[in-house]
């Protein structure tokens, strides 16, 4: 039996037209299959995104106006307490005067605040996740007038830096921005 010939007498595919058509069909079929898989899979992938109520919790607005100098408030953000403290000048000076060589986790006060008087830290002890005391005027504030974790005896200073005890790190500073002179957004 003779091989199939192209219109001009050459064997089918010898001029490349058969192979290019086949390649084109394979490419087109593959592209349609990929789009089809994407259309089917996308709703499942999209269902894994956080819900609107969860996204609403991803940031918290805090009004700073009612917080007097020397006072602190606790707000919740992503299920964790955040300490917002209006530090009087003497607390700021004490934090700035501390030599970094005395700190377990050396970090200057200026790196922990955006505005000198306002300190914003996660209220979670870096040892085992307890909530340190020091927010209320009646709470023990530890040896450095900051926060004290009674669970294992960690002492934090007025910049939220670990000074004594088993905690390995300073209280974490969450991402926050000033939206006005008297308002911040955490998260």
N, C-alpha and C positions, 0 to 999 in steps of 0.2 A: 504494500500500500504506500502510496506517495505521500510525503508530508504536506500539510496544508500550506498553501502559498498565499502570500499577500497579493494585493491587486496588481502589483508590477512584477510578479514572478518570484519575489524573494520569499523564503520561508517565513511563516507567521512569527513575529517577534524579532526577526533579524534586524529590522529597522528601528527597534526599540519601542514601537508604538504599543505593542501588547503589554510589555513590562511597565511602561509608564501609566497605562490605563489601570493595570492591576495595582500598582503602587498608589495611584490616586484613590482607587476604591478602598484599599486598605486604610489609607490615611483618613478618608472621609468616614468610614465605618468606625474607626477608632475614636475620632473626634465626637461623633454622635453618641457613642457608648460612654465616653467620658462626661459629656454634658448630661446624659441620662442618669448616670450614677450620681453626679453632683446634685441634680434636681431631687433625687430620691433621698440622698443622705443629708442635705442641708437642713431640713426641719429637725432631724435628730441632733445635729450639731448645735443648731440655734437653741434648742430646748435646754442645753447645758449652760447657757449664759445666765447671769444672776437676774432675778426678778426685779421689777421696779422698786418694790419696797426695800429690797436689800441694797440697791443702788442709792436709795434715799438715805440709808444709814451710813453710807460711805463717807459722808461729811457732816460735820456738826458746826453750827454757828454759835458763838459765845459772845454775849454782850459784856464788855469789860467795865462799862460805866458804873455799875453798882458795887464793884469790888474796890474797897478802900485800901489804902497803903497798909501793908502788913497782913492783909486778909488773903485767903485762898479759897477757891471753890473747886468742887469736883464735878466734872461733866462726863457723861458716858459717850464713848465713840467706839463703834465696832464691838460693843460688848465689853469694853475695858474702861476702867476709870482713867481720866486725864486730870492732872492737877494743874490748875491755872493760878499762879500766885503773883500778886502785886507786891513786888519787893521794894521796901523803903530804901533810901540811899545807903544806910548803914549795912544792910544785907548785901547789896551790890558790891560795896567796898570790901566787905569781908570775903566775898567770893573771889573778887579780883586779886586780893592780897595773898591768897593761898598759893604757895610755891607749887608748881606742877610736880616737883620731885616728891612731895608728900602724898600724892594721889596714886591709888591703885590703877586707875584707868585715867591717865593724864589727859585732860581736855580743858582748855581755857574757858572761862565763863563766857567770853565774847563769842565763842563758837557754838554756844548752847542757846543763845537768845537772839531775837531779832531787834528787840528794843530793851534797853537795860532793865527797866522796872518789871517787865513781864516775862515770867518763866513759865513755860508750857512743857510738861513732861508726862509720860505714861506713868500712872500710879501703880506700877507692878514691880515688885522687888525682883532684881535680876538673879537672885539666888534660887528660889523655888516658886516664884510667882505669887507670893503673898501681897497684900495691899498694905503698904507702910502707913503708920500713924503720923500725924503732923498737920493735918488739914484744919482741925478745929483748934481753937485757942486753948482748950483744956487737954489736948493730946500731948503726949511726950514727943518732943521734937528731936531727941537724940543729943549727942554731945556737940553737934555742930549747928544747932538751931534750924535744921532742915526737916528731915523725916527719919523715923525710927521704925524698923521692922521688928516687932516683938517675937516673931516666930524663931528667929535664929540670931538676932542681935545686930543687924546691919544698921549702920548710921550713915545718913546722907547729909550733905551740907546744903546751903541756901541756893546752890546751883544744881542740886540733884545729883551730885557726884558722890560716889562711894568713898567713905573715909575710913570706916572701921567695920569689921565683921566679915562674914563669909561671902557676901555678894561679890561677884567678879567684875561687874560692869556698872557704869553710871545708869541712873534712870534714863530710859530712852526718850529722845525728843521726837514727837511725831511731826509729820509734815503739816505745816500750818502757814496761813498768810493773813496779813492784816487787810481787811476789806474796807476799813475806815479807821480813824484814830481810836475808836472805842469798840471795835468789833473784829473778831478773828473767825476764820473758817479753818477748822481742823479737818484734814483729809483732802 
